[in-house]
Amino acid sequence: MSRIDQAKMALKIKKVQKELEREIIEVEKGDGAVRIEINGEQKLKKIHIDPALVDLEDITMLERWLEEAIREAIQKSQHLATEKMQPFMGLLGSLGL
């Protein structure tokens, strides 16, 4: 691969990375009691807890919803990143990435 091709490929990869940064994945648990927003880079953007839907006598349930929502959001984000980066996977080694 020529240096020009490598530079073009690196620019395409950076573009996809920027897209992943802007892509927001939202996961809800507990019928909307907990909502997690994470981007395509697996960076947590927001945690929303609806106090009207949370039983303060059962914090264990809130913790479980949070754990499940975060786990699912990360999995979805990883899947999205894999999907978007798949076309470049074989070429990343030759670019030193």
N, C-alpha and C positions, 0 to 999 in steps of 0.2 A: 504494500500500500504506500503510495507516494505521500510526501509530507503535506501536500495540498489536500489530498483525500483525508489524511489524518486530521488536519485542521477542520475540514468540513464536518467530519464525523464528530469531533469534539464539540463543535458548535451545536450540532443536532442534539447531542447528549445533554449539553447545558440547557438547551431549550426544553427538553423533556423534564429535566430536573426542576426548572422554573414552573412548568405546568403542574408537577407534583406538589410543589410548594403551595400553589394556589388552590389546588383541588381539596375540598373539604368533605370529609366523610362524617356522617352523623349516625349515631346509634342510640336508641332509646331502650330502657328497661323499666320494669315495674309499671307498665301502662303509662309511661311518660313521666314517672316520678324522677327518673335520672336520664339525662341526655348528655352524651359525650360528643364533642367535635374534635376531630383530629385531621391533620392534613396528610397528603400523600408521602411526606417524608417522616411519618410516624411522630410528628410533633403535636403534642396535646395543645389544642387551641382554647377549649372551653369545657367546663363542667357546669351543668345546670341541674339544680335539685329543686323540684317543686315542693315546697313545704306543705302544701295542702294535700299532697299524695303520700307523704311520709309519716309513718307512725313512729313518733319519738320514743315510744316504749319498746320498739323493736329495731334498734340500730343495727343489729346483725343482718337484717334483711336489706337495709340501705347499703351496708358494706358489700353484701353479696351482689346487689344490682350494680354497684360501682365497679366491682371486680369483673363481672361478666361484660359490662358495657365497654370497659377499657380493653379487655382481652379481645372482644369481637372487633372493636374499632381498629386495633393494631393489626389483626389478621386481615381485615378488609383493606387497610392501607398497604400492607405488604403485598397483597394480591394485586392491587392496582399498580404498585411500583414495578412488580415483576412483569405484569402485562405490558406496561408502557416501555420498559427497558429491554424486553425480550429481543427485539430486532437488533440490538446492539451487543448482546451478550458475547457472541463469538469474536467480536472485534475489539472488545475492551482490553484484552490482554496485549494486543499489538499496539495499543495506544498507551500502555503503561498505567491503566486505571484500575 
